Amino acid sequence: MILITNDDGYNSKGINTLIELAKPFGKILVVAPDTPRSAQSSALTVAVPVTCNEICNEENLRIVACSGTPADCVKFALCSQFPNFEGLPDIVLSGINHGANSSINVMYSGTMGATIEGTLYNIPSIGFSICDHNLDADFSICKKYFSEIIKDVLENGLPQGVCLNVNAPVGEIRGVKYCRQARGTWENEFLPSAAPLGRKCYWMTGDFINEEPQAADTDEYALANGFISIQPVQTDFTDYGYLKTKS
């Protein structure tokens, strides 16, 4: 069984493309946010109840819209009993996200928050994104590559505590590269906006700064040069090198 989720909402073009890609690999359960939940990272809903609404229930495809975050969706799917979907899934797929999740964005991404949540249950998990925020983004070029990545993980698995962060460039694709995360930061600012009752209101905006644009082993470099980047992500944040200096 395949569990699919995302952070753009259950009716986004990206998740529906991922559903079509996954159909040849088995029975599919989709539990995804009922509205966009971008930049939620691994946030969980704890102050209010989570609700859900069944959108589709066919023999090999069930779609449930959930009021929670992407990580909530994975927890809900794995902790609840769904008829004809017994047991843990063979793989968790998150995306396809409209917009890149390369470099430091992996820390903020709801797409990757859901992917990491699947990994915490020891399930091979992959997050997919494309460098295009357009709601009608063209996934046609990257589909065959994404399908091959799913097939490879289903056949060969992933190391325990490791998931994959997969990003595709826009336009012609030259191939696939396994990469490290590029060092980068966001230069954020908050733009003031009018608000009722005299309150102050601000919108977050900003620019991404790639701190090592010439580093050929990074995800940002791969994407800039027409390659799909695959970054292995660890759930163990421990810096073992530093730890040794204190032992």
Protein Blocks (a to p, Z undefined) as FASTA:
>chain_A
ZZdddfeojkbmklmmmmmmmmmnoccdddddfbdcehkljaccfkbccddddfbdcfkl
ccdddfbdfklmmmmmmmpccehigcjdfbdcedjdeddfehjllmmpmklmmmmmmmmn
opacdddddddfbfkbcfklmmmmmmmmmmmmmmnopaehiacdddddehjdfbdcdddd
ddddddddddddddehhiacdddddddddfblmlmkbfklmmmnopacdddddfblcdfk
lmmmmZZ
